[in-house]
């Protein structure tokens, strides 16, 4: 009997240094924004000021997703299609549906 983890595949991706640094820089900025929002709550900042900062974080996360999705399509998806792995298109469609909720 196989263990449950044998049935699950965990994909990874080695990213070029430039892409890796860009993604980490974006995440570090977002992390800083989140800490800033936490500080605003702790200092009893006015609600609309906090909401504006939350909107900025949402925009930064959306931008991060766009960059990551673009890189994914240009590398992983194209590679898999060329290799005949058309199930990757279905995986992409499922991911897009989750992103658009």
C-alpha positions as a Python dict, from the first residue, in 0.01 Angstrom:
ca = {
    (1, 'X'): (0, 0, 0),
    (2, 'X'): (139, 339, -102),
    (3, 'X'): (154, 626, 140),
    (4, 'X'): (-80, 917, 76),
    (5, 'X'): (208, 1151, -6),
    (6, 'X'): (309, 927, -298),
    (7, 'X'): (-13, 1023, -477),
    (8, 'X'): (58, 1392, -458),
    (9, 'X'): (303, 1572, -681),
    (10, 'X'): (469, 1890, -562),
    (11, 'X'): (596, 2102, -847),
    (12, 'X'): (878, 2349, -804),
    (13, 'X'): (1034, 2607, -1031),
    (14, 'X'): (1387, 2735, -1039),
    (15, 'X'): (1366, 3103, -1125),
    (16, 'X'): (1628, 3318, -1294),
    (17, 'X'): (1807, 3546, -1045),
    (18, 'X'): (1642, 3864, -1182),
    (19, 'X'): (1289, 3719, -1152),
    (20, 'X'): (1364, 3579, -806),
    (21, 'X'): (1494, 3915, -678),
    (22, 'X'): (1203, 4107, -831),
    (23, 'X'): (944, 3880, -669),
    (24, 'X'): (1117, 3894, -330),
    (25, 'X'): (1149, 4274, -347),
    (26, 'X'): (778, 4302, -420),
    (27, 'X'): (692, 4072, -131),
    (28, 'X'): (923, 4260, 106),
    (29, 'X'): (749, 4588, 16),
    (30, 'X'): (408, 4428, 72),
    (31, 'X'): (525, 4288, 405),
    (32, 'X'): (636, 4637, 506),
    (33, 'X'): (299, 4779, 404),
    (34, 'X'): (122, 4517, 617),
    (35, 'X'): (341, 4605, 916),
    (36, 'X'): (254, 4970, 855),
    (37, 'X'): (-117, 4891, 861),
    (38, 'X'): (-73, 4695, 1184),
    (39, 'X'): (101, 4997, 1334),
    (40, 'X'): (-181, 5222, 1222),
    (41, 'X'): (-433, 4998, 1400),
    (42, 'X'): (-216, 4993, 1712),
    (43, 'X'): (-198, 5376, 1703),
    (44, 'X'): (-575, 5403, 1657),
    (45, 'X'): (-543, 5565, 1314),
    (46, 'X'): (-857, 5689, 1143),
    (47, 'X'): (-1051, 5417, 958),
    (48, 'X'): (-1034, 5571, 611),
    (49, 'X'): (-658, 5616, 640),
    (50, 'X'): (-623, 5245, 716),
    (51, 'X'): (-861, 5150, 436),
    (52, 'X'): (-656, 5349, 186),
    (53, 'X'): (-341, 5163, 294),
    (54, 'X'): (-524, 4828, 266),
    (55, 'X'): (-628, 4922, -88),
    (56, 'X'): (-261, 4995, -166),
    (57, 'X'): (-164, 4649, -37),
    (58, 'X'): (-438, 4488, -248),
    (59, 'X'): (-306, 4671, -555),
    (60, 'X'): (49, 4557, -476),
    (61, 'X'): (-67, 4195, -437),
    (62, 'X'): (-258, 4216, -765),
    (63, 'X'): (53, 4351, -935),
    (64, 'X'): (259, 4068, -784),
    (65, 'X'): (5, 3815, -916),
    (66, 'X'): (16, 3968, -1266),
    (67, 'X'): (395, 3945, -1280),
    (68, 'X'): (399, 3589, -1144),
    (69, 'X'): (119, 3476, -1375),
    (70, 'X'): (289, 3631, -1677),
    (71, 'X'): (617, 3460, -1592),
    (72, 'X'): (432, 3131, -1537),
    (73, 'X'): (262, 3145, -1876),
    (74, 'X'): (582, 3247, -2059),
    (75, 'X'): (785, 2967, -1902),
    (76, 'X'): (602, 2676, -1739),
    (77, 'X'): (286, 2672, -1950),
    (78, 'X'): (462, 2715, -2284),
    (79, 'X'): (720, 2451, -2189),
    (80, 'X'): (454, 2200, -2086),
    (81, 'X'): (247, 2257, -2401),
    (82, 'X'): (558, 2201, -2616),
    (83, 'X'): (617, 1881, -2420),
    (84, 'X'): (261, 1768, -2495),
    (85, 'X'): (136, 1819, -2138),
    (86, 'X'): (-192, 1981, -2229),
    (87, 'X'): (-331, 1926, -1877),
    (88, 'X'): (-130, 2234, -1783),
    (89, 'X'): (-385, 2446, -1972),
    (90, 'X'): (-663, 2306, -1753),
    (91, 'X'): (-450, 2377, -1444),
    (92, 'X'): (-403, 2736, -1566),
    (93, 'X'): (-777, 2779, -1620),
    (94, 'X'): (-852, 2653, -1268),
    (95, 'X'): (-593, 2893, -1129),
    (96, 'X'): (-742, 3185, -1325),
    (97, 'X'): (-1088, 3102, -1190),
    (98, 'X'): (-952, 3112, -834),
    (99, 'X'): (-776, 3444, -899),
    (100, 'X'): (-1092, 3602, -1037),
    (101, 'X'): (-1319, 3531, -738),
}
